[in-house]
Amino acid sequence: QVTLVESGGGLVQPGGSLRLSCAPSGSIFSFFAMAWYRQAPGKQRELVATITRDGSKNYADFVKGRFTISRDNAKNTMLLQMDSLKSEDTAVYLCNGRGLQDGLDYWGQGTQVTVSS
């Protein structure tokens, strides 16, 4: 059973920064790609950023230039550095991984990010 555990959420003022982490139960290289999604109350889940096994990255337009997705291979974690946060970034952020062998999508439980003064 593959598990993904997010951490790093919290309350931050507009313009502030947070760094989210996602730790899988297995190797991060057992995923074809990993991603961050977010879901705000009453809204659909939306893709924030992706990183493939070979390190290619993609971002949603609404976070380009503000968020950075990366991997820490030594710590076997995926990271999301979020800078210049806005109130509209408030959401539950979820870690996703697509299994390299089985092609299945695995999800974490999510971590709450609240941007408010």
Buried (B, 14 or more C-beta within 10 A) or exposed (E): EBEBBBBBBEEBEEEBEBBBBBBBEBEBEBBBBBBBBBBBEEEEBEBBBBBBBEEEEBBBEEBEEBBBBBBEEEEBBBBBBBBEBEEEBBBBBBBBBBBEEEEEEBBBEBBEBBBEE
